[in-house]
Amino acid sequence: MKKKHKKQFLSSFERSTYKLLITVIVLLLLGIVFGKTKLAQVNIEVQNLTNKVDNQKNKNSSLEMKIDEMTSLDRIKQVSEANGLKYNSENIKTIK
């Protein structure tokens, strides 16, 4: 006669080990998802800040051109004549 082998169920230690392993894997997966999400948010913030910096650089460049335009020799002569002043190049000081 053949002996029937009984199915052996897992011991409590093995069950606890498997549960712990599954829990660790789930927590690691959640950590990876959380990390990727946070990274995406930071990348969006960096992109927004880069756009703001570029816009500010453009504004600064525009203002520098306006300053150069306002301090041009022709403009100084025009304003001085409009106010009844005499142009004297020795009295003009340029600040940079």
Buried (B, 14 or more C-beta within 10 A) or exposed (E): EEEEEEEEEEEEEEEEEEEEEEEEEEEEEEEEEEEEEEEEEEEEEEEEEEEEEEEEEEEEEEEEEEEEEEEEEEEBEEEBEEEEEEEEEEEEEEEE
